[in-house]
């Protein structure tokens, strides 16, 4: 999108610079306060390529560009007009999404919620890397499906290597972020992550020529044996190890003289922290990770069948609202490392599809132009798997559509669960992308089953909302 060119067209149709009093932007709109509304050519502005809609809000004209574009249009408008953008001006719908999200976050004060917030703060910075590398992996995945002989091609190997970078280095990045999040020295957290995935964990040689032997062997319930090995405990282990390193660092720093801080604090932290990590953190993390994957995959999915798939997809939106959905990121990552794909992500991605179906139903039923504008700007990114604008801007403020969106999403989860159990697993080879963007990341050519699940969720969210989930009187909730 040529923001400068579009901005110049918009400025002329708004009556020129002399008719502009002030302007700003929100997440989806360029908001311009004009001196004389009679000079504004609404139809012509709406016809501009790139403009998704226009709302007449009295003296303020709200031009909808969509998430990401509105900020860049504001920047271009500053250059074109030579004016500085003003602070946001609110009305009953302007910051519904922001206000709703703020209220939800403010209510998350329980200790367990704060724990999941820590996990979110550790993993959310990785999302751009997950998305970028995931899409590259998706490209190589589709390329291999189209031409299986391409696996020896140099360009294919290069792309595959680039796509795997975020997972190859994730333990170090997660350790770094965890060390920073818990208030310690980030590089020590990175070392904790590197320790868990060190090749030395696969066995410590007794002598230079003897075979590697494990440091310990724990037999659990006569069928689960734990021995130190590279990656034992996964990224959950990395987070816990980084936490241990931080606690040791803080305590050592209290007793070490300042002039010895640089030498003794990191040395003692790494030595003591490594011993605790190898003998305590890694075994405990392995047990915890095994329990979580058993509970979610073996019990909820494979034993729960289509009902389990339905419940997983239907309950994911409340997890997002409670701020604990990021807690699943380590599980996805571990499943990918263990099996090559996460079988949970395609099912959970149906939650966003239920939101899209809900939004389409509300758009068709409502007569409120402002709500239509909010939905129209949020739907495109909703199809791409970015559900926050629809959750906090539409379904959660209206409340009942939030419920019907989740219930509708369950149908998509049930479809994918049925296919995964009775035909072949529908798994994602990377995390980060969702919605339609997840399609090329579906393993083993099962993408069409994933799309079938999305369509079932679209339909479920639409039908339940259209017939049971929305009335015009619900708009009063968005004014509170």
C-alpha positions in Angstrom: 0.0 0.0 0.0 1.4 3.4 -1.0 0.4 5.3 2.2 1.7 8.7 0.9 -0.3 8.5 -2.3 -3.5 7.3 -0.6 -3.0 10.0 2.1 -2.8 12.7 -0.5 -6.0 11.5 -2.2 -7.7 11.4 1.2 -6.5 14.9 2.1 -8.0 16.4 -1.1 -11.3 14.6 -0.5 -11.4 15.8 3.1 -11.4 19.4 1.8 -7.7 20.0 1.9 -5.3 20.8 4.7 -7.2 24.0 5.6 -10.2 21.8 6.6 -8.2 19.6 8.9 -8.3 20.6 12.6 -6.6 17.5 14.1 -6.1 13.8 13.5 -5.0 10.6 15.2 -5.4 6.9 14.7 -6.6 3.9 16.6 -5.7 0.3 15.8 -7.8 0.2 12.6 -8.7 3.8 11.7 -7.3 7.1 10.7 -9.5 9.6 12.7 -9.7 13.1 11.3 -11.5 16.0 12.9 -12.6 18.5 10.2 -13.7 22.1 10.4 -16.5 21.8 7.8 -18.0 18.4 7.2 -19.8 19.6 4.1 -16.5 19.7 2.2 -15.9 15.9 2.8 -16.6 13.7 -0.1 -17.5 10.4 1.6 -18.3 8.3 -1.4 -15.1 9.1 -3.1 -13.0 8.4 0.0 -14.7 5.0 0.4 -13.9 4.2 -3.3 -10.1 4.7 -2.8 -8.2 1.4 -3.1 -7.1 0.5 0.4 -9.9 2.2 2.3 -12.1 -0.4 3.9 -14.9 1.9 5.0 -15.6 5.4 6.3 -17.7 6.4 9.4 -19.3 9.8 9.9 -18.9 10.6 13.6 -19.9 14.2 13.6 -16.9 16.5 13.2 -14.6 13.5 13.3 -14.3 11.4 10.1 -13.1 7.8 10.8 -11.5 6.2 7.8 -11.0 2.4 8.2 -7.7 1.0 6.9 -7.4 -2.1 9.2 -4.8 -3.2 11.8 -1.2 -2.2 10.9 -2.3 0.1 8.1 -3.9 2.8 10.4 -0.6 3.6 12.2 1.3 3.9 8.9 -1.4 6.1 7.4 -1.2 8.4 10.4 2.6 8.6 9.9 2.1 9.4 6.2 -0.6 12.0 7.1 1.8 13.8 9.4 4.3 14.1 6.5 1.7 15.2 4.0 0.0 17.8 6.2 3.0 18.9 8.1 0.9 18.5 11.3 1.5 16.5 14.4 -1.0 13.8 15.2 -3.1 14.4 18.3 -4.0 12.1 21.1 -6.9 9.7 20.6 -10.4 11.0 21.0 -12.9 8.4 22.3 -16.5 7.7 21.8 -18.6 4.7 22.8 -17.0 2.4 20.2 -13.6 3.8 19.6 -11.6 2.0 22.3 -14.0 -0.9 23.0 -11.3 -3.4 22.2 -8.7 -1.6 24.3 -11.0 -1.0 27.2 -12.2 -4.6 27.2 -8.7 -6.0 27.0 -7.6 -3.6 29.8 -10.5 -4.7 32.0 -9.7 -8.4 31.4 -6.0 -8.0 32.1 -6.8 -6.0 35.3 -8.9 -8.8 36.6 -6.1 -11.3 36.2 -4.6 -10.9 39.6 -4.5 -14.5 40.9 -1.0 -16.0 41.4 -1.6 -18.7 38.9 -2.7 -16.1 36.3 0.5 -14.2 37.0 2.4 -17.4 36.5 1.0 -17.8 33.0 1.6 -14.1 32.4 5.3 -14.8 33.0 5.2 -17.6 30.5 3.5 -15.3 28.0 6.1 -12.6 28.6 8.8 -15.2 27.9 7.3 -16.6 24.7 5.4 -13.7 23.1 8.7 -12.0 21.9 9.4 -15.2 20.0 6.1 -15.0 17.9 7.6 -12.9 15.0 10.3 -15.6 14.7 7.8 -18.4 14.9 5.6 -16.8 12.2 8.5 -16.0 9.8 10.3 -19.3 10.2 7.0 -21.2 10.3 6.0 -19.7 6.9 9.4 -20.6 5.5 8.9 -24.1 6.7 5.5 -24.1 5.2 7.0 -23.1 1.8 9.4 -26.0 2.0 6.6 -28.3 3.1 4.5 -27.4 0.1 7.5 -27.5 -2.2 8.3 -31.1 -1.1 4.7 -32.2 -1.5 4.7 -30.9 -5.1 8.1 -32.4 -5.9 9.4 -35.1 -3.5 12.7 -35.2 -5.4 13.5 -31.6 -4.3 14.9 -32.7 -1.0 18.4 -32.7 -2.4 18.2 -29.3 -4.0 20.6 -26.7 -2.5 18.0 -24.0 -2.3 15.5 -26.3 -0.7 18.1 -27.3 1.9 18.9 -23.6 2.6 15.2 -22.7 3.1 14.7 -25.7 5.3 17.7 -24.7 7.4 16.4 -21.1 7.7 13.0 -22.3 8.6 14.4 -24.4 11.4 16.5 -21.7 13.0 13.9 -20.6 15.6 13.5 -24.1 16.9 17.2 -24.9 16.8 17.9 -21.9 19.0 14.7 -21.7 21.0 16.1 -23.1 24.2 18.7 -20.4 24.3 16.3 -17.6 23.5 13.7 -18.9 26.0 16.4 -19.1 28.6 17.5 -15.6 27.9 13.9 -14.2 28.0 13.2 -16.2 31.2 16.3 -14.9 33.0 15.3 -11.4 32.1 11.6 -11.9 33.0 12.5 -13.3 36.5 14.8 -10.4 37.2 18.2 -12.0 36.7 21.1 -11.6 34.2 19.6 -12.8 30.8 22.8 -14.4 29.6 22.8 -16.7 32.6 19.3 -17.8 31.7 20.6 -18.5 28.1 23.3 -20.7 29.6 20.7 -22.6 31.6 18.9 -23.3 28.3 22.1 -24.3 26.6 22.9 -26.7 29.4 19.7 -28.7 29.1 20.2 -29.2 25.3 23.9 -29.8 25.6 25.1 -32.9 23.7 27.1 -33.8 26.9 23.7 -34.6 28.5 23.5 -37.8 26.4 26.2 -39.4 28.5 29.4 -38.4 30.4 32.4 -40.6 29.3 34.2 -42.2 32.3 37.5 -41.9 30.4 38.5 -40.5 27.1 38.1 -43.9 25.4 35.2 -45.5 27.2 31.5 -45.4 26.2 29.2 -42.7 27.6 27.3 -43.6 30.7 24.4 -41.7 32.2 24.8 -39.7 35.5 21.7 -41.3 36.9 18.8 -43.5 36.0 15.3 -43.2 37.6 12.7 -45.9 37.0 9.3 -44.4 37.4 6.2 -46.8 37.8 8.2 -49.6 36.2 7.7 -48.3 32.6 9.0 -44.7 32.6 12.8 -44.4 32.9 14.4 -41.0 33.3 18.1 -40.5 32.4 19.9 -37.3 31.6 19.8 -36.7 27.9 19.9 -33.6 25.7 16.5 -31.9 25.8 15.2 -33.7 28.9 12.4 -31.6 30.3 12.1 -29.5 27.1 11.5 -25.8 27.2 9.5 -26.2 30.5 12.8 -27.4 31.9 14.6 -24.3 30.4 12.1 -21.9 32.1 12.5 -23.7 35.4 16.3 -23.8 35.1 16.4 -20.1 34.3 14.3 -19.4 37.4 16.7 -21.5 39.6 19.7 -19.6 38.1 18.0 -16.3 38.9 17.3 -17.3 42.5 20.9 -18.4 43.1 22.2 -15.2 41.4 20.1 -13.0 43.7 21.2 -14.8 46.9 24.8 -14.9 46.0 24.9 -11.2 45.1 23.6 -10.4 48.6 26.8 -11.9 50.3 29.5 -11.2 47.7 31.5 -7.9 47.9 30.8 -5.6 45.1 34.4 -5.8 43.8 34.0 -9.5 43.4 30.5 -9.4 41.9 31.6 -9.8 38.2 33.7 -12.8 39.0 32.0 -14.8 41.7 28.3 -14.2 41.1 28.1 -15.7 37.6 30.6 -18.4 38.5 28.7 -19.7 41.5 25.4 -19.3 39.7 26.4 -21.4 36.8 28.1 -24.1 38.9 25.4 -24.5 41.5 22.6 -23.9 39.1 23.9 -26.5 36.7 24.1 -29.2 39.4 20.5 -28.4 40.5 19.3 -28.3 36.9 20.8 -31.7 35.9 19.8 -33.6 39.0 16.5 -31.9 40.0 15.1 -29.6 37.3 15.5 -31.9 34.3 13.9 -35.0 35.9 11.0 -33.0 37.4 10.4 -31.2 34.2 10.4 -34.4 32.2 7.7 -35.9 34.5 5.7 -32.7 34.2 6.0 -32.5 30.4 5.1 -36.2 30.1 2.0 -35.7 32.3 0.8 -32.6 30.3 1.2 -34.3 26.9 -0.4 -37.4 28.2 -3.3 -35.4 29.6 -3.9 -33.3 26.5 -3.0 -35.7 23.7 -3.6 -39.3 25.0 -6.6 -38.5 27.3 -8.3 -35.4 25.9 -7.7 -36.2 22.2 -7.2 -39.9 21.5 -9.4 -41.2 24.4 -11.8 -38.3 24.2 -12.3 -38.7 20.5 -14.5 -36.2 18.7 -15.9 -35.0 22.1 -12.4 -34.3 23.3 -11.6 -32.4 20.0 -14.8 -30.4 20.4 -14.0 -29.4 24.0 -10.4 -28.5 23.2 -11.5 -26.1 20.5 -14.5 -24.8 22.3 -12.7 -23.9 25.5 -9.6 -22.3 23.9 -11.2 -18.8 23.7 -11.7 -18.7 27.5 -8.1 -19.7 27.9 -7.1 -16.7 25.7 -9.4 -14.4 27.8 -7.8 -15.7 31.0 -4.3 -15.1 29.6 -3.2 -18.7 30.1 -3.1 -19.9 26.4 0.6 -19.1 26.2 1.2 -21.8 28.7 0.5 -24.3 25.8 3.5 -23.0 23.8 6.1 -25.2 25.5 3.8 -28.2 24.9 3.5 -27.4 21.2 7.3 -27.0 21.0 7.9 -30.3 22.8 5.5 -32.2 20.6 7.2 -30.8 17.5 10.6 -31.9 18.8 9.3 -35.3 19.8 7.0 -36.2 16.8 7.8 -33.6 14.2 4.4 -31.8 14.6 2.0 -30.6 17.2 -1.4 -32.3 16.8 -3.0 -29.8 19.2 -2.5 -26.6 17.2 -4.8 -27.3 14.3 -7.6 -28.2 16.7 -7.1 -25.1 18.8 -6.8 -22.9 15.7 -10.5 -23.6 15.1 -11.2 -21.2 17.9 -10.2 -18.3 15.7 -12.4 -19.7 12.9 -15.4 -19.8 15.2 -14.7 -16.1 15.9 -14.7 -15.4 12.2 -18.1 -17.2 11.7 -19.5 -15.3 14.6 -18.3 -11.9 13.3 -19.9 -12.6 9.9 -23.2 -13.4 11.5 -23.1 -10.2 13.6 -22.1 -8.1 10.6 -25.1 -9.4 8.6 -27.6 -9.0 11.5 -26.6 -5.6 13.0 -27.8 -2.3 11.7 -25.1 -0.3 13.5 -22.6 1.1 11.1 -19.9 1.5 13.7 -20.1 -2.1 14.7 -20.0 -3.1 11.0 -16.9 -0.9 10.6 -15.2 -2.6 13.6 -16.0 -6.1 12.2 -15.1 -5.1 8.6 -11.6 -4.0 9.7 -11.0 -7.0 12.0 -12.3 -9.8 9.7 -9.3 -9.9 7.2 -6.8 -10.5 10.0 -9.3 -12.8 11.7 -9.1 -15.1 8.7 -5.3 -15.0 9.0 -5.5 -16.2 12.6 -5.2 -12.9 14.5 -8.2 -13.1 16.7 -7.6 -10.3 19.3 -9.5 -7.6 17.4 -12.6 -9.8 17.2 -12.3 -11.1 20.7 -11.8 -7.8 22.5 -13.6 -5.6 20.0 -16.7 -7.6 19.2 -17.5 -10.9 20.9 -16.3 -10.3 24.5 -18.0 -6.9 24.8 -21.2 -8.4 23.4 -20.7 -11.5 25.6 -23.2 -14.0 24.1 -21.4 -14.0 20.7 -18.3 -15.0 22.6 -20.1 -18.1 23.8 -21.5 -19.0 20.4 -18.1 -18.4 18.8 -16.5 -20.9 21.2 -19.3 -23.5 20.8 -19.1 -23.1 17.0 -15.4 -23.6 17.0 -15.9 -26.9 18.7 -17.3 -28.4 15.5 -14.1 -27.7 13.7 -12.1 -29.3 16.5 -14.3 -32.4 16.4 -13.8 -32.8 12.7 -10.0 -32.6 13.0 -10.0 -34.9 16.0 -12.0 -37.5 14.0 -9.6 -37.4 11.1 -6.5 -37.5 13.3 -7.8 -40.6 15.1 -9.4 -42.5 12.3 -7.4 -41.5 9.2 -4.0 -39.8 9.9 -2.8 -37.1 12.3 -3.4 -33.5 11.3 -0.4 -31.8 12.9 1.4 -28.5 12.4 5.2 -28.6 11.9 5.6 -25.1 13.4 3.8 -22.7 15.7 3.1 -19.0 15.4 0.8 -18.8 12.3 -2.9 -19.7 12.7 -6.0 -19.5 10.7 -5.5 -19.8 6.9 -1.8 -19.1 7.4 -1.4 -22.4 9.2 -2.5 -24.4 6.1 1.0 -24.8 4.5 2.4 -25.9 7.9 0.2 -29.0 8.1 2.3 -32.1 8.0 2.2 -35.0 5.5 -0.2 -33.3 3.0 -3.1 -33.3 5.4 -3.9 -29.6 4.8 -7.2 -30.2 3.1 -8.5 -31.9 6.3 -7.4 -28.9 8.3 -9.3 -26.6 5.9 -12.4 -28.8 6.4 -12.1 -28.3 10.1 -11.8 -24.5 9.6 -14.9 -24.5 7.4 -16.8 -26.5 10.1 -15.8 -23.9 12.7 -16.7 -21.0 10.4 -20.1 -22.6 9.9 -20.6 -23.4 13.5 -19.8 -20.0 14.7 -22.0 -18.4 12.1 -25.1 -20.5 12.6 -25.1 -20.5 16.4 -24.5 -16.7 16.5 -27.0 -15.8 13.7 -29.8 -17.8 15.2 -29.1 -17.7 19.0 -26.1 -15.4 19.8 -26.9 -11.8 18.8 -29.6 -9.2 19.2 -29.3 -5.5 18.5 -30.0 -4.7 22.2 -26.6 -6.2 23.1 -25.0 -3.1 21.7 -25.8 -1.4 25.1 -23.1 -3.6 26.6 -20.5 -1.8 24.4 -21.5 1.6 25.8 -20.9 0.6 29.5 
